[in-house]
């Protein structure tokens, strides 16, 4: 029936006293419209994809990339192995021209509990680091960092028997494939889940940038655009997405790599250092990866000597904390190694205080202040 005829009929009803009938009809129409609108904005099914991302620029379900083989919600086998969350900072966006300048890996269990984490700057073989204003990595920062070939064995050992996780994983896949090709090393495909792909299976968003997805799920950003900061954020996001999506399936089996035959060589960094509520040194350790390389006697001595100077007036300033973080970073130290140096330093002060058989109130006050600076109290 044409709209004009419907309108004329309603008009006739109004003229003949059917005003309230018209009101009822319009109310029913309005309720039906609202019902359809609410259905369109309701929570999506966990098996529907809202936006299509086609082409090699995005991870596709069950597809195989240069290094990764991607997850599926439909076919394959469930793998009961840890997740290895990875993030890269690069000197640009073109994998054929630009290089990796930072790598972080954080391993977690299927239930989301932390296993370990590592992060290092990478020397690309030239002084090009790209957009420093984004990742805050300067040319001088990477000069004494390991090259990709030096870190590759450690990287593969961290990905061994794990499901790799990355946001927009095709980016990491492409750069890792290019770097392994440059050093002439072939890589067996590693099971991988792309959290960009996974997020679009369970929620409808205007875009699937990491910041957008984190904001939707109420996860505050911290140290974004640092490799370590991003893997830590993904470690919080992944369990939420998995709870909504259900089990992931993979067509390939876990990939096992050999343990590195040489000692670990890395260079860590501290970015966006602030005092916060916990103090400069405690915040510095939060921004270091939990694990690093063993502190050499030279690095430990340099760090301890500077620490003694910094504590001579009873407090650590922001500039002093930055200087200490540079020594720790250049030595490839993680929070665990710095914590050990602090404990040994504190133990030495306590022994010195006890050398006369007792700790005076002044000495105890000094010890408590050092503990507070270290974030122990």
C-alpha positions in Angstrom: 0.0 0.0 0.0 1.3 3.4 -0.9 2.3 5.8 1.8 -0.1 8.5 0.5 -3.1 6.1 0.8 -2.1 5.2 4.4 -1.8 8.9 5.3 -5.3 9.6 3.8 -6.8 6.7 5.7 -5.2 8.0 9.0 -6.5 11.5 8.2 -10.0 10.2 7.7 -9.8 8.4 11.1 -8.8 11.6 12.8 -11.7 13.5 11.2 -14.2 10.8 12.3 -13.0 10.8 15.9 -10.3 8.2 15.6 -7.5 10.4 17.1 -6.6 8.0 19.9 -6.5 5.1 17.5 -3.9 7.1 15.5 -1.9 7.7 18.6 -1.8 4.0 19.4 -0.8 3.1 15.9 2.1 5.6 15.9 3.2 4.3 19.4 3.3 0.7 18.0 5.3 1.8 15.0 7.8 3.7 17.3 8.2 0.7 19.6 9.0 -1.6 16.7 11.5 0.8 15.4 13.3 1.0 18.8 13.2 -2.8 19.1 15.0 -3.2 15.7 17.5 -0.5 16.6 18.4 -2.2 19.9 18.8 -5.5 18.1 21.2 -3.9 15.7 23.4 -2.5 18.6 23.2 -5.6 20.8 26.3 -7.6 21.8 27.6 -9.5 18.8 27.9 -13.2 18.4 31.4 -14.5 19.2 31.6 -16.2 15.8 30.7 -13.2 13.6 33.3 -10.9 11.9 32.1 -7.3 11.8 34.7 -5.7 9.5 36.6 -7.5 6.8 40.3 -6.9 6.5 41.4 -8.7 3.3 44.9 -8.9 1.7 48.4 -9.6 2.9 48.4 -6.6 5.1 46.2 -8.3 7.6 46.3 -11.8 9.3 43.7 -14.1 7.8 42.1 -17.0 9.6 44.2 -20.2 9.2 46.5 -18.4 6.7 50.2 -18.8 6.6 52.6 -15.8 6.6 56.4 -15.4 6.4 56.9 -16.8 9.9 53.5 -17.2 11.5 50.5 -19.6 10.8 47.4 -17.9 12.1 44.6 -19.2 14.4 41.1 -20.2 13.6 37.8 -20.4 15.5 36.6 -23.2 13.2 39.2 -25.7 12.2 42.3 -27.2 13.6 43.5 -28.4 17.0 43.5 -26.6 20.4 47.1 -26.2 21.7 47.6 -26.3 25.4 50.9 -24.4 25.4 52.0 -20.9 26.7 51.5 -17.7 24.8 54.6 -15.6 23.7 53.4 -12.0 23.2 55.8 -10.1 20.9 56.1 -6.5 19.8 58.5 -4.7 17.6 59.6 -1.1 17.2 61.0 -0.4 13.8 62.7 2.4 11.9 59.8 2.6 9.5 56.9 0.8 7.9 58.6 -0.8 4.9 60.1 -4.2 5.8 62.3 -4.2 2.7 64.0 -1.0 3.6 63.5 -0.4 7.3 64.7 -2.5 10.3 63.8 -3.7 13.7 65.2 -1.5 16.5 63.5 -3.0 19.5 62.0 -6.4 20.5 60.1 -7.5 23.5 58.6 -10.9 24.4 56.4 -11.6 27.4 55.3 -15.2 28.0 52.2 -16.0 29.9 50.2 -19.2 30.7 46.9 -20.1 29.1 45.3 -18.6 32.2 47.2 -15.4 31.9 49.8 -15.8 34.6 53.2 -14.3 33.8 56.1 -16.6 33.1 58.9 -14.3 32.0 59.6 -11.2 29.9 62.6 -9.8 28.0 63.2 -6.7 26.0 66.2 -5.3 24.1 67.1 -2.6 21.7 68.5 -3.8 18.4 71.3 -2.3 16.3 70.0 -2.2 12.7 73.5 -1.9 11.3 73.1 1.8 10.5 72.2 4.9 12.5 68.6 5.1 11.2 66.0 4.8 13.9 63.1 6.6 12.2 60.4 8.5 14.1 62.1 9.1 17.5 59.1 11.3 18.5 57.0 8.1 18.5 59.2 5.4 20.0 61.7 7.7 21.8 64.7 5.7 20.5 67.7 7.9 19.5 70.5 6.9 17.1 73.0 6.8 20.0 70.8 4.4 21.9 71.3 1.5 19.5 75.0 1.8 18.8 76.0 -0.7 21.5 72.9 -2.8 21.2 73.0 -6.4 19.8 72.3 -6.9 16.1 69.3 -9.0 15.1 71.6 -12.0 14.3 73.0 -11.9 17.8 69.6 -11.8 19.5 67.9 -14.2 17.1 68.8 -17.4 19.0 67.4 -16.0 22.3 64.3 -14.8 20.5 63.6 -18.2 19.0 64.1 -19.9 22.3 61.4 -17.6 23.8 59.0 -18.4 21.0 59.7 -22.2 21.2 56.7 -24.4 22.0 54.5 -21.3 22.3 51.7 -19.6 20.6 52.9 -16.2 19.4 50.6 -13.2 20.0 50.8 -9.8 18.4 48.4 -7.0 17.6 48.2 -6.6 13.8 50.5 -9.6 13.6 51.1 -9.3 9.9 53.4 -6.4 10.7 55.6 -8.4 13.0 55.4 -11.4 10.7 56.7 -9.3 7.7 59.6 -7.7 9.6 60.7 -10.9 11.3 60.6 -12.7 8.0 62.7 -10.1 6.4 65.2 -10.0 9.2 65.6 -13.8 9.3 66.0 -13.8 5.5 68.8 -11.2 5.8 70.8 -13.5 8.1 70.0 -16.6 5.9 68.0 -18.4 8.5 64.8 -20.3 7.5 62.1 -20.6 10.1 59.4 -23.2 10.6 55.9 -21.7 10.8 54.9 -20.7 14.4 51.3 -20.8 15.6 50.1 -17.3 16.1 47.0 -15.3 17.1 46.5 -11.8 16.0 44.6 -9.8 18.6 43.4 -7.4 16.0 41.8 -10.3 14.2 40.5 -11.8 17.4 39.1 -8.4 18.6 37.0 -8.0 15.5 35.5 -11.5 16.0 34.0 -10.5 19.4 33.3 -6.7 19.3 32.2 -4.1 16.8 34.4 -1.0 16.9 35.0 1.9 14.6 38.6 0.7 14.2 40.8 -1.9 15.7 43.9 0.0 16.7 45.4 -1.2 19.9 44.5 2.0 21.7 40.8 1.7 20.6 40.5 -1.9 21.7 42.2 -1.2 25.1 39.9 1.8 25.7 36.8 -0.3 24.9 37.8 -2.9 27.5 38.8 -0.3 30.1 42.6 -1.1 30.0 44.6 2.1 30.7 47.5 2.7 28.3 51.0 2.8 29.8 54.3 3.1 27.9 52.6 2.6 24.5 55.0 2.7 21.5 57.7 0.9 23.6 58.0 -2.8 22.8 57.8 -3.8 26.5 54.9 -1.5 27.2 52.9 -2.9 24.3 53.4 -6.6 25.2 52.4 -5.9 28.8 49.2 -4.3 27.6 48.5 -7.3 25.3 49.0 -9.6 28.3 46.1 -7.9 29.9 43.9 -7.8 26.8 44.4 -11.3 25.6 42.6 -13.2 28.4 39.6 -10.9 28.0 39.4 -11.6 24.2 39.8 -15.4 24.7 37.0 -15.4 27.3 34.7 -13.9 24.7 35.9 -15.9 21.7 36.3 -19.4 23.1 39.1 -21.8 22.2 41.4 -21.0 19.3 42.5 -23.7 16.9 45.6 -24.2 14.9 46.4 -26.3 11.8 50.1 -26.6 12.7 51.8 -28.2 15.7 53.9 -26.4 18.3 57.3 -25.3 16.9 60.4 -26.1 18.9 63.7 -24.2 18.6 67.1 -24.9 20.1 68.3 -23.1 23.1 71.0 -20.5 22.4 74.5 -21.7 22.7 76.1 -18.4 23.7 75.4 -16.1 26.6 72.6 -13.5 26.5 73.5 -10.1 25.2 70.9 -7.4 25.3 70.5 -3.7 25.9 67.4 -2.6 27.9 65.9 0.9 28.3 63.7 2.9 30.6 61.2 5.2 28.9 58.8 7.8 30.3 60.4 7.7 33.7 58.4 9.4 36.4 58.5 9.5 40.2 54.9 8.6 40.8 53.7 7.4 44.2 56.4 4.7 44.5 59.5 6.8 43.9 62.1 7.1 41.2 64.0 3.9 41.6 61.0 1.7 42.2 59.4 3.2 39.1 62.6 2.6 37.1 62.5 -1.1 37.9 58.9 -1.3 36.9 59.9 0.0 33.4 62.7 -2.5 33.0 61.9 -6.0 31.7 61.8 -8.5 34.6 64.7 -10.5 33.3 68.0 -9.4 31.8 71.6 -10.5 31.4 73.7 -11.2 34.5 75.4 -8.0 35.8 79.1 -8.0 35.2 81.3 -6.9 38.0 82.2 -3.7 36.1 78.5 -2.8 35.5 77.6 -3.6 39.2 80.5 -1.4 40.4 79.6 1.5 38.2 76.0 1.3 39.2 76.9 1.0 42.9 79.4 3.9 42.8 76.8 6.2 41.2 74.2 5.0 43.7 76.4 5.9 46.6 76.9 9.4 45.2 73.2 9.8 44.6 72.3 8.8 48.1 74.9 11.1 49.7 72.2 13.7 50.4 69.6 11.0 51.4 67.4 11.1 48.3 67.3 10.2 44.6 66.3 12.9 42.1 64.8 12.3 38.7 68.0 13.2 36.9 69.9 10.8 39.1 67.4 8.0 38.4 67.8 8.5 34.7 71.6 8.2 35.0 71.2 5.0 36.9 68.8 3.7 34.4 71.3 4.3 31.6 73.9 2.3 33.4 71.4 -0.5 33.9 70.3 -0.4 30.3 73.8 -0.4 28.9 74.6 -3.4 31.0 71.5 -5.2 29.8 70.0 -5.4 33.2 66.4 -6.2 34.1 64.5 -5.5 37.2 65.7 -8.8 38.7 69.4 -7.9 38.3 68.9 -4.3 39.6 67.0 -5.6 42.6 69.9 -7.9 43.4 72.4 -5.0 43.3 70.1 -3.0 45.6 69.8 -5.9 48.1 73.6 -6.4 48.1 74.1 -2.7 48.6 71.6 -2.6 51.5 73.2 -5.7 53.0 76.6 -4.0 52.9 75.3 -0.9 54.7 73.7 -3.0 57.4 76.9 -4.9 58.0 78.8 -1.7 58.2 76.3 -0.4 60.8 76.6 -3.6 62.8 80.4 -3.5 62.8 80.4 -2.0 66.3 77.9 -4.5 67.5 74.7 -2.5 67.3 72.6 -0.3 65.0 72.0 3.2 66.4 68.7 5.1 65.8 70.5 7.3 63.3 71.8 4.3 61.4 68.4 2.7 61.4 66.9 5.9 60.1 69.4 5.9 57.3 68.7 2.3 56.5 65.0 2.9 56.4 65.5 5.9 54.1 67.5 3.7 51.7 64.8 1.1 51.7 62.3 3.8 51.0 64.3 5.0 48.0 64.6 1.5 46.7 60.8 1.1 47.1 61.1 -1.6 49.7 59.3 0.3 52.5 
